Amino acid sequence: MGYSGNSREDDKIVYPQFRYAFPRFEETLRATAPDILLLVFFNLVFFAAAYVSFTRYDVR
């Protein structure tokens, strides 16, 4: 009943073997699509802003 410090084979807890299931590509794309679209959008906005600022710069 009490803890005697001895471990027996019957006292071990048996866990099921872990098997990782890779998510389908569609699920991964659906989860990450908003982030990817935001990255593309911000890249386009900042590139356009940089382009406009360079073209309007007076070199003189």
N, C-alpha and C positions, 0 to 999 in steps of 0.2 A: 504494500500500500504506500508506504512512505518512500522518499527518495533515498536510495542507498548508494548512489554513485555508480552502480553497475549498469551497463546498458545491455539489453537483451535484443535479440533479433526481432522478437514479437513487438517490441515497443516502437519500432520505426514507423513513420508515417509514409505511406506510399502515395506519391503524386502521379498523375497521368503525364505522359511524355508530352512536352511542349512541341507543337507544330505550328510554325509561322505560315500564315496564309497571305500571300502577296495580294494587295488590292488590284482590281482590274484597272486597266488604263483609263477607261471612261470615268471611273470613280475618282481616280487621282486627278484627271484633267478637270473634272467638274469642281473639285475642291480647290484647285489652284488657279483656275481660270481668272477669277477676279483680281488676284494679285499680279498675274502675268499681264493682264490688260492694263492695270494701273502703271506697271513699270513701263510698258510700251507708250502709254499716253504721256507720262511725265518725260520720257526721253524725247518724244516728238515736240512737246511744248518747250522744253528747255533748249533743244537744238534750234527750233524756230526762233526763239528769243535771242540766242547767241548769233544766229545768222543775220537777223535784222539789225542787231547792235553793231555787227562788223560791217554790214553794207552801208549803214548810216554814218559810220565814223569818218570824219574828215581828216585825211592824211596830212594835209599841209602842215 
